[in-house]
Amino acid sequence: MVDDSDVIRSLIALNLQLEGFDVVEAHNGAECLDIIGSVQPDLVTLDVAMPQLGGFATAARLRADPVTAGIPIVMVTARAQGSDLARGAEIGVDAYVTKPFDPEHLVETVRSLTAPQNER
């Protein structure tokens, strides 16, 4: 889970952990890329606006790397204008959850993207 806001990271982590998900936090895209190989996540949530390396650039790098290309990506962001959604779709983002978000919607989105193929 990648977000530069401590409050948002805590909120996302709490809601996912309450539903049984293990959560690893990163403060920005650069940190995400540094740790993703050792973590091997089932899914990545990304904010768009972050220092050092934003969400779209991080998502593009994840998609370009054969090791991480298949990991589902959920953008959790306040930036969800038509142009943002189009850019995310072009990169290969799997879902958008708009801030402020409903925690149940976030959990449902994560659950649907991490369920085995035969359960989707």
C-alpha positions as protocol buffer text, in pm:
chain_id: "A"
residue {
  index: 1
  type: MET
  ca { x: 0 y: 0 z: 0 }
}
residue {
  index: 2
  type: VAL
  ca { x: 161 y: 322 z: -118 }
}
residue {
  index: 3
  type: ASP
  ca { x: 60 y: 670 z: 0 }
}
residue {
  index: 4
  type: ASP
  ca { x: 257 y: 966 z: 128 }
}
residue {
  index: 5
  type: SER
  ca { x: -8 y: 1049 z: 392 }
}
residue {
  index: 6
  type: ASP
  ca { x: 42 y: 877 z: 727 }
}
residue {
  index: 7
  type: VAL
  ca { x: -330 y: 914 z: 803 }
}
residue {
  index: 8
  type: ILE
  ca { x: -442 y: 756 z: 475 }
}
residue {
  index: 9
  type: ARG
  ca { x: -188 y: 472 z: 505 }
}
residue {
  index: 10
  type: SER
  ca { x: -310 y: 400 z: 858 }
}
residue {
  index: 11
  type: LEU
  ca { x: -675 y: 404 z: 748 }
}
residue {
  index: 12
  type: ILE
  ca { x: -616 y: 174 z: 451 }
}
residue {
  index: 13
  type: ALA
  ca { x: -395 y: -61 z: 654 }
}
residue {
  index: 14
  type: LEU
  ca { x: -645 y: -85 z: 941 }
}
residue {
  index: 15
  type: ASN
  ca { x: -939 y: -161 z: 714 }
}
residue {
  index: 16
  type: LEU
  ca { x: -752 y: -425 z: 515 }
}
residue {
  index: 17
  type: GLN
  ca { x: -597 y: -584 z: 824 }
}
residue {
  index: 18
  type: LEU
  ca { x: -939 y: -610 z: 990 }
}
residue {
  index: 19
  type: GLU
  ca { x: -1044 y: -818 z: 689 }
}
residue {
  index: 20
  type: GLY
  ca { x: -745 y: -1051 z: 721 }
}
residue {
  index: 21
  type: PHE
  ca { x: -509 y: -897 z: 466 }
}
residue {
  index: 22
  type: ASP
  ca { x: -139 y: -859 z: 539 }
}
residue {
  index: 23
  type: VAL
  ca { x: -32 y: -503 z: 459 }
}
residue {
  index: 24
  type: VAL
  ca { x: 310 y: -364 z: 376 }
}
residue {
  index: 25
  type: GLU
  ca { x: 339 y: 14 z: 360 }
}
residue {
  index: 26
  type: ALA
  ca { x: 549 y: 240 z: 139 }
}
residue {
  index: 27
  type: HIS
  ca { x: 561 y: 621 z: 155 }
}
residue {
  index: 28
  type: ASN
  ca { x: 608 y: 681 z: -220 }
}
residue {
  index: 29
  type: GLY
  ca { x: 656 y: 503 z: -549 }
}
residue {
  index: 30
  type: ALA
  ca { x: 1034 y: 488 z: -520 }
}
residue {
  index: 31
  type: GLU
  ca { x: 1009 y: 307 z: -187 }
}
residue {
  index: 32
  type: CYS
  ca { x: 747 y: 75 z: -336 }
}
residue {
  index: 33
  type: LEU
  ca { x: 978 y: -23 z: -621 }
}
residue {
  index: 34
  type: ASP
  ca { x: 1266 y: -76 z: -376 }
}
residue {
  index: 35
  type: ILE
  ca { x: 1073 y: -324 z: -161 }
}
residue {
  index: 36
  type: ILE
  ca { x: 830 y: -492 z: -402 }
}
residue {
  index: 37
  type: GLY
  ca { x: 1067 y: -772 z: -500 }
}
residue {
  index: 38
  type: SER
  ca { x: 1114 y: -885 z: -142 }
}
residue {
  index: 39
  type: VAL
  ca { x: 746 y: -848 z: -55 }
}
residue {
  index: 40
  type: GLN
  ca { x: 589 y: -1010 z: -366 }
}
residue {
  index: 41
  type: PRO
  ca { x: 243 y: -861 z: -304 }
}
residue {
  index: 42
  type: ASP
  ca { x: -86 y: -995 z: -435 }
}
residue {
  index: 43
  type: LEU
  ca { x: -200 y: -637 z: -505 }
}
residue {
  index: 44
  type: VAL
  ca { x: -70 y: -279 z: -489 }
}
residue {
  index: 45
  type: THR
  ca { x: -270 y: 29 z: -392 }
}
residue {
  index: 46
  type: LEU
  ca { x: -124 y: 358 z: -514 }
}
residue {
  index: 47
  type: ASP
  ca { x: -196 y: 723 z: -456 }
}
residue {
  index: 48
  type: VAL
  ca { x: -143 y: 943 z: -762 }
}
residue {
  index: 49
  type: ALA
  ca { x: 17 y: 1252 z: -610 }
}
residue {
  index: 50
  type: MET
  ca { x: 330 y: 1156 z: -415 }
}
residue {
  index: 51
  type: PRO
  ca { x: 681 y: 1300 z: -386 }
}
residue {
  index: 52
  type: GLN
  ca { x: 979 y: 1136 z: -559 }
}
residue {
  index: 53
  type: LEU
  ca { x: 773 y: 903 z: -778 }
}
residue {
  index: 54
  type: GLY
  ca { x: 399 y: 942 z: -827 }
}
residue {
  index: 55
  type: GLY
  ca { x: 138 y: 674 z: -871 }
}
residue {
  index: 56
  type: PHE
  ca { x: 109 y: 680 z: -1250 }
}
residue {
  index: 57
  type: ALA
  ca { x: 487 y: 654 z: -1296 }
}
residue {
  index: 58
  type: THR
  ca { x: 502 y: 376 z: -1037 }
}
residue {
  index: 59
  type: ALA
  ca { x: 219 y: 187 z: -1206 }
}
residue {
  index: 60
  type: ALA
  ca { x: 389 y: 222 z: -1545 }
}
residue {
  index: 61
  type: ARG
  ca { x: 714 y: 80 z: -1404 }
}
residue {
  index: 62
  type: LEU
  ca { x: 529 y: -207 z: -1239 }
}
residue {
  index: 63
  type: ARG
  ca { x: 358 y: -290 z: -1570 }
}
residue {
  index: 64
  type: ALA
  ca { x: 685 y: -267 z: -1764 }
}
residue {
  index: 65
  type: ASP
  ca { x: 865 y: -519 z: -1542 }
}
residue {
  index: 66
  type: PRO
  ca { x: 780 y: -882 z: -1627 }
}
residue {
  index: 67
  type: VAL
  ca { x: 812 y: -978 z: -1259 }
}
residue {
  index: 68
  type: THR
  ca { x: 547 y: -728 z: -1145 }
}
residue {
  index: 69
  type: ALA
  ca { x: 341 y: -681 z: -1463 }
}
residue {
  index: 70
  type: GLY
  ca { x: 61 y: -911 z: -1347 }
}
residue {
  index: 71
  type: ILE
  ca { x: 12 y: -763 z: -999 }
}
residue {
  index: 72
  type: PRO
  ca { x: -330 y: -594 z: -974 }
}
residue {
  index: 73
  type: ILE
  ca { x: -309 y: -218 z: -915 }
}
residue {
  index: 74
  type: VAL
  ca { x: -575 y: -11 z: -741 }
}
residue {
  index: 75
  type: MET
  ca { x: -540 y: 366 z: -749 }
}
residue {
  index: 76
  type: VAL
  ca { x: -668 y: 514 z: -421 }
}
residue {
  index: 77
  type: THR
  ca { x: -670 y: 883 z: -498 }
}
residue {
  index: 78
  type: ALA
  ca { x: -862 y: 1209 z: -506 }
}
residue {
  index: 79
  type: ARG
  ca { x: -744 y: 1254 z: -866 }
}
residue {
  index: 80
  type: ALA
  ca { x: -1013 y: 1075 z: -1062 }
}
residue {
  index: 81
  type: GLN
  ca { x: -1104 y: 1314 z: -1343 }
}
residue {
  index: 82
  type: GLY
  ca { x: -1172 y: 1166 z: -1684 }
}
residue {
  index: 83
  type: SER
  ca { x: -814 y: 1231 z: -1794 }
}
residue {
  index: 84
  type: ASP
  ca { x: -680 y: 1057 z: -1481 }
}
residue {
  index: 85
  type: LEU
  ca { x: -900 y: 752 z: -1541 }
}
residue {
  index: 86
  type: ALA
  ca { x: -794 y: 742 z: -1907 }
}
residue {
  index: 87
  type: ARG
  ca { x: -426 y: 761 z: -1812 }
}
residue {
  index: 88
  type: GLY
  ca { x: -472 y: 484 z: -1557 }
}
residue {
  index: 89
  type: ALA
  ca { x: -651 y: 266 z: -1811 }
}
residue {
  index: 90
  type: GLU
  ca { x: -372 y: 325 z: -2063 }
}
residue {
  index: 91
  type: ILE
  ca { x: -112 y: 214 z: -1807 }
}
residue {
  index: 92
  type: GLY
  ca { x: -318 y: -88 z: -1704 }
}
residue {
  index: 93
  type: VAL
  ca { x: -459 y: 12 z: -1365 }
}
residue {
  index: 94
  type: ASP
  ca { x: -717 y: -246 z: -1257 }
}
residue {
  index: 95
  type: ALA
  ca { x: -944 y: -27 z: -1040 }
}
residue {
  index: 96
  type: TYR
  ca { x: -996 y: 319 z: -895 }
}
residue {
  index: 97
  type: VAL
  ca { x: -1114 y: 402 z: -545 }
}
residue {
  index: 98
  type: THR
  ca { x: -1175 y: 774 z: -505 }
}
residue {
  index: 99
  type: LYS
  ca { x: -1083 y: 964 z: -187 }
}
residue {
  index: 100
  type: PRO
  ca { x: -1257 y: 1018 z: 40 }
}
residue {
  index: 101
  type: PHE
  ca { x: -1334 y: 648 z: 10 }
}
residue {
  index: 102
  type: ASP
  ca { x: -1580 y: 412 z: 169 }
}
residue {
  index: 103
  type: PRO
  ca { x: -1369 y: 152 z: 353 }
}
residue {
  index: 104
  type: GLU
  ca { x: -1613 y: -124 z: 258 }
}
residue {
  index: 105
  type: HIS
  ca { x: -1577 y: -35 z: -110 }
}
residue {
  index: 106
  type: LEU
  ca { x: -1198 y: -45 z: -80 }
}
residue {
  index: 107
  type: VAL
  ca { x: -1207 y: -387 z: 88 }
}
residue {
  index: 108
  type: GLU
  ca { x: -1452 y: -523 z: -172 }
}
residue {
  index: 109
  type: THR
  ca { x: -1230 y: -395 z: -453 }
}
residue {
  index: 110
  type: VAL
  ca { x: -917 y: -550 z: -304 }
}
residue {
  index: 111
  type: ARG
  ca { x: -1097 y: -877 z: -231 }
}
residue {
  index: 112
  type: SER
  ca { x: -1234 y: -901 z: -586 }
}
residue {
  index: 113
  type: LEU
  ca { x: -889 y: -847 z: -739 }
}
residue {
  index: 114
  type: THR
  ca { x: -710 y: -1092 z: -509 }
}
residue {
  index: 115
  type: ALA
  ca { x: -966 y: -1374 z: -528 }
}
residue {
  index: 116
  type: PRO
  ca { x: -859 y: -1681 z: -723 }
}
residue {
  index: 117
  type: GLN
  ca { x: -968 y: -1665 z: -1088 }
}
residue {
  index: 118
  type: ASN
  ca { x: -1247 y: -1920 z: -1040 }
}
residue {
  index: 119
  type: GLU
  ca { x: -1402 y: -1707 z: -764 }
}
residue {
  index: 120
  type: ARG
  ca { x: -1411 y: -1380 z: -961 }
}
